[in-house]
Amino acid sequence: MKILKTTVIESRSPQETFAFGRKLGKESLPGQVYTLVGDLGAGKTVLTQGFANGLGVKEPVNSPTFTILQIYEEGRLPFYHFDVYRIADIEEMEEIGYEDCFYGDGVCLVEWGNLIGEILPAKRHRITLEKDLEKGFDYRRITVEELG
């Protein structure tokens, strides 16, 4: 896995994290896969909600922790939102047809993507959200790496 490009964003509020997610959603293209990595409470869901908004998704977007995958089709691209935090085995991903999502005409966002690294496409974007309490409760350092 090679890092082709790295961008670092500093967010000082959930609204800024949402806005950055919205920008990513507006710029996303068919077939792109984004993974989100960060501790619980790091802002993955807020960024995802912004991402969905940028795609034009109108319905509420929450973490699909117990269903693994939520599909939103009313935006400008199909949006496949995975949360693989509770996945026990890669076979679960095969059962839900992850390949159709990863290699289809929509865009994928995978929370906790580091847990399924062996099946992720080599070409993807890895987004890491990190807290730094010394810079404030709402501060997040968001690192976007384009991998290929």
C-alpha positions as CSV (number, residue, x, y, z in Angstrom):
1,M,0.0,0.0,0.0
2,K,1.5,3.3,-1.1
3,I,0.4,6.7,0.2
4,L,0.0,9.0,-2.9
5,K,-1.2,12.1,-1.1
6,T,-1.8,13.3,2.4
7,T,-4.0,16.2,3.6
8,V,-4.4,17.3,7.2
9,I,-7.4,19.3,8.3
10,E,-8.0,20.8,11.8
11,S,-11.6,20.9,13.0
12,R,-12.5,22.9,16.1
13,S,-16.2,21.9,16.2
14,P,-18.7,19.2,15.1
15,Q,-20.0,21.7,12.6
16,E,-16.5,22.0,11.0
17,T,-16.2,18.2,10.9
18,F,-19.6,18.0,9.3
19,A,-18.7,20.7,6.7
20,F,-15.5,18.8,5.8
21,G,-17.5,15.6,5.4
22,R,-19.9,17.5,3.2
23,K,-17.1,18.8,1.0
24,L,-15.8,15.2,0.6
25,G,-19.3,14.0,-0.3
26,K,-19.7,16.7,-2.9
27,E,-16.3,15.8,-4.5
28,S,-16.7,12.0,-4.4
29,L,-16.9,10.0,-7.6
30,P,-18.4,6.6,-8.5
31,G,-16.3,3.7,-7.3
32,Q,-14.5,5.6,-4.5
33,V,-14.0,3.9,-1.2
34,Y,-13.3,5.9,2.0
35,T,-12.3,4.3,5.3
36,L,-12.7,6.0,8.6
37,V,-10.4,5.3,11.5
38,G,-10.6,6.8,15.0
39,D,-11.5,6.1,18.6
40,L,-15.1,6.0,19.8
41,G,-16.4,9.6,19.9
42,A,-13.7,10.9,17.5
43,G,-16.3,12.2,15.0
44,K,-16.7,9.4,12.5
45,T,-20.5,9.6,12.5
46,V,-20.5,13.4,12.2
47,L,-18.1,13.3,9.3
48,T,-20.3,10.6,7.7
49,Q,-23.5,12.7,8.1
50,G,-21.7,15.6,6.4
51,F,-20.5,13.2,3.6
52,A,-24.1,12.0,3.0
53,N,-25.3,15.5,3.0
54,G,-22.8,16.4,0.3
55,L,-24.1,13.5,-1.8
56,G,-27.6,14.9,-1.4
57,V,-28.9,12.2,1.0
58,K,-31.9,13.7,2.8
59,E,-32.8,10.9,5.3
60,P,-31.1,10.7,8.7
61,V,-27.8,8.9,8.7
62,N,-26.6,7.1,11.7
63,S,-23.9,4.5,12.4
64,P,-25.2,1.1,11.1
65,T,-23.4,-0.7,14.0
66,F,-25.8,-3.6,14.3
67,T,-26.6,-4.0,10.6
68,I,-23.1,-3.5,9.2
69,L,-24.4,-1.8,6.0
70,Q,-26.9,1.0,5.3
71,I,-27.6,1.9,1.7
72,Y,-28.8,5.3,0.6
73,E,-30.0,5.7,-3.0
74,E,-31.6,9.1,-3.1
75,G,-28.4,11.2,-3.5
76,R,-26.5,11.9,-6.7
77,L,-24.7,8.5,-6.2
78,P,-25.6,5.4,-4.3
79,F,-24.0,5.7,-0.9
80,Y,-22.9,2.5,1.0
81,H,-22.2,3.2,4.6
82,F,-20.5,0.3,6.5
83,D,-19.7,0.1,10.2
84,V,-17.6,-3.0,10.7
85,Y,-16.8,-2.4,14.4
86,R,-18.7,-5.6,15.4
87,I,-17.7,-7.8,12.5
88,A,-16.5,-11.2,13.7
89,D,-15.3,-12.7,10.4
90,I,-14.6,-11.5,6.9
91,E,-17.2,-14.0,5.7
92,E,-19.9,-11.7,7.1
93,M,-18.7,-9.1,4.6
94,E,-19.0,-11.6,1.8
95,E,-22.6,-12.5,2.9
96,I,-23.7,-8.9,2.5
97,G,-22.1,-8.6,-0.9
98,Y,-19.4,-6.0,-0.1
99,E,-17.8,-6.4,-3.5
100,D,-20.9,-5.1,-5.3
101,C,-20.5,-2.0,-3.1
102,F,-16.7,-1.6,-3.2
103,Y,-16.5,-2.1,-7.0
104,G,-19.9,-0.7,-8.0
105,D,-21.2,2.7,-9.3
106,G,-21.7,4.2,-5.8
107,V,-19.4,5.5,-3.2
108,C,-18.5,3.6,0.0
109,L,-17.6,4.9,3.5
110,V,-16.4,2.2,5.9
111,E,-16.2,3.1,9.6
112,W,-13.5,1.1,11.4
113,G,-12.1,0.1,8.0
114,N,-8.8,-0.9,9.6
115,L,-10.5,-4.0,10.9
116,I,-11.1,-5.4,7.3
117,G,-7.9,-4.3,5.7
118,E,-7.3,-7.5,3.8
119,I,-10.5,-7.1,1.6
120,L,-10.3,-3.3,1.0
121,P,-9.3,-2.1,-2.4
122,A,-5.7,-0.9,-2.7
123,K,-6.9,2.3,-4.2
124,R,-8.9,4.1,-1.5
125,H,-8.9,7.1,0.9
126,R,-8.1,6.5,4.5
127,I,-9.5,9.2,6.9
128,T,-8.1,9.2,10.4
129,L,-9.8,11.3,13.1
130,E,-7.8,12.1,16.2
131,K,-8.7,14.0,19.4
132,D,-6.3,16.3,21.2
133,L,-7.8,17.4,24.5
134,E,-5.0,19.9,25.0
135,K,-6.5,21.9,22.0
136,G,-10.0,21.6,23.2
137,F,-12.8,19.1,23.7
138,D,-14.2,19.5,20.1
139,Y,-10.8,19.7,18.4
140,R,-10.1,17.0,15.8
141,R,-7.1,16.4,13.6
142,I,-8.4,14.8,10.4
143,T,-5.8,13.2,8.1
144,V,-6.9,12.1,4.6
145,E,-4.5,9.7,2.8
146,E,-5.0,8.8,-0.8
147,L,-3.8,5.2,-1.1
148,G,-2.9,3.3,-4.2
